[in-house]
Amino acid sequence: MELDRIENILEKYFQGETTIAEEKELKEYFSSPNVARHLEQYQPMFGYFSQVKQQKSTQKIPLQTKKRNVAWLSIAASAVVLLGIGTYFFVSEKTAAPAVAQSELGTYDNPEEALKATQKALALLSNNVNVGIESVQYINEYEQSKNKIFKQ
C-alpha cells in the first residue's frame, strides 16, 4: 500500500503537482534504506537535494555600491546647456541680415522706381488671388455635380 502511494506521489512530482508535505514524504522515503528496487534510480536525485540543502556558502559577497557624484553631473549638464545657448546666439548674430533703419522701409526717392515696385507687388498679389479664385471655381463645380447626383 505504501509503495503504491509513493509511486503516485512520484508521478505527481514529475507532473509538478505535489505539495510540500508530499515532497517531504518522498525525501524521507528515498533517504531511508528500504527503497523498492525499481525506484532506486530516483534515490540519488532526492539524496542530492538533501545534501545540497545542508551546504552553506562561505564565499563573501562584497556589498560596495557605486556612488555617483550627482553634484558634478548636474554641473556638467548645466555647462553643456549654457555652451549650447551661447553658441546659438553667437551664430545667429553673424548670420542675421543687417537691420534696415525704420525710416528706410518702403520709401523711394524716384517716383518711377516706386511705381514699378508697386506694380510688381500688386502683380504678385493678383497672381495669388487668381489661384485662390480658381480653387473656389473647382469647389463650386464639385458642389453642383454633387447636388445633381444626390439631389438634396
Contacts in CASP RR format, 6 or more apart in sequence:
PFRMAT RR
TARGET T0000
AUTHOR 0000-0000-0000
METHOD contacts of the structure
MODEL  1
MELDRIENILEKYFQGETTIAEEKELKEYFSSPNVARHLEQYQPMFGYFS
QVKQQKSTQKIPLQTKKRNVAWLSIAASAVVLLGIGTYFFVSEKTAAPAV
AQSELGTYDNPEEALKATQKALALLSNNVNVGIESVQYINEYEQSKNKIF
KQ
3 36 0 8 1.000
6 25 0 8 1.000
6 26 0 8 1.000
6 29 0 8 1.000
6 36 0 8 1.000
6 39 0 8 1.000
7 39 0 8 1.000
9 18 0 8 1.000
9 22 0 8 1.000
9 25 0 8 1.000
9 26 0 8 1.000
10 26 0 8 1.000
10 39 0 8 1.000
10 42 0 8 1.000
12 18 0 8 1.000
12 22 0 8 1.000
13 22 0 8 1.000
13 23 0 8 1.000
13 26 0 8 1.000
18 26 0 8 1.000
26 46 0 8 1.000
27 46 0 8 1.000
27 47 0 8 1.000
27 49 0 8 1.000
27 50 0 8 1.000
29 35 0 8 1.000
30 39 0 8 1.000
30 42 0 8 1.000
30 43 0 8 1.000
30 45 0 8 1.000
30 46 0 8 1.000
30 47 0 8 1.000
31 46 0 8 1.000
31 47 0 8 1.000
31 50 0 8 1.000
35 43 0 8 1.000
108 114 0 8 1.000
108 117 0 8 1.000
END
